[in-house]
Structures are given as structure tokens and as C-alpha cells.
Amino acid sequence: MTPPIIRSLVIEDDTSWQQILTEILTDIGLTVDVASNLEDALRILKAEPHRLAIVDLSLAGGDHHNFDGLRILEAVRRLDPGCQTILLTGFATVELAVSVLTEYGAFTFLRKENFHRAQFRDLIGRALVSAPPSENSAARSAELGKVPILETGKRYRSAG
């Protein structure tokens, strides 16, 4: 029997960040869809349910006034309520972080300049365990929650 597929969505306009995030999520065992703009993200969200979405705040290059990521957070809540969201940005303020968590319901908020792969992997594990399970991915999420994922990317069974 094949394990259920757990889908994740990376919404990021920078190809380097797309590659980094996709590599980490794939190493964890997730299937990854990628969108680089608001329109593609909405199309993908309507087509398939996801357990996790990593969303860049600004999807217009260096435009610090583009907040398409917030529109995507709203769309995820409406179109895919079982999906946990993590906002990733290089343009962070305390007010924005509080808003993302309280008004948009994101699981957490990360600054790109403070990004660490090992911490991100740990965060993904916690987000998947706390996400409301969908029918086809509950067993796989429980399995991922019991398997610590270390910086090397190797999985070790926990003793418990």
C-alpha cells in the first residue's frame, strides 16, 4: 500500500527561494506545487487541497508595497481551510507579523534574513501535526510527526 500524498504549496516569485523551499519540503516527504504569482496560486488552490502553504509576502520582485501574499492567505482560508500557512518575507515589521498571525490565521511568520534550514524543517513538522487532517493525509501526517527530521535530512524513529 502506498502512503497517502501530502501536498504542499510554495508561493514565491524568486526562483532561488523556490528551489530551497521545494528541496526541503521534498526531503521531508511532501509533494510540492509551486506558484510564482497570485493568479497561479489561486488556480492551484482551487485544483487540489494542500496541508501546507509557504507564502511570500511580496510577489512582485523588489516592490515593498506588493502584499499579494496577504491576498493568498485570505484565499487559503476560504478555499482550503485545512491548509496551514507560513508567511515568509524579507520585509518584516512587528505590526505585519501580528496581523498575519491574528487576522490572517497563519501558523507562523518567518523573515528570510533569519532563515535556517534545520529550524524550518522542525517548524514544518509542527505545522503538519497541528493542521486539521484531510481524509487522505491524516495517517501520513501522524507518521511525519513521529519521525524527527534532522539537519542532515535523515529520518530517525523516535523512542516513544
C-alpha angles and dihedrals in degrees: 000000000000118000117252116266117250110202125208130184127214113198107188133132096205111085093207091057090044089057095046094048094043092051093052095046092046091049089054089054102258127136107236130212117188131207126177100193143029096262095052091045092053091048092051093045090054093048103050138015116243132198094207138023125190106201129192112216097221119042096178105080112250096353103128090189096059110103100172087135090069090053088052092051088054091048093050091053090051102037103029109022093170091062120101114217131210118190115214120190147157091209104068132167129169090242092054092048092052091047093049092052100040106030101029098035097230117168089229146332124240132192115220093220090059096044117137121178097218093049090046091053090051091048091051090053091052092046092051093049092050095045116103103255121245118217096258100042109039095097094046092049091051088051092050090048091058095048114075111215112215130203091264089061091240118132123227126187112243117234099241 
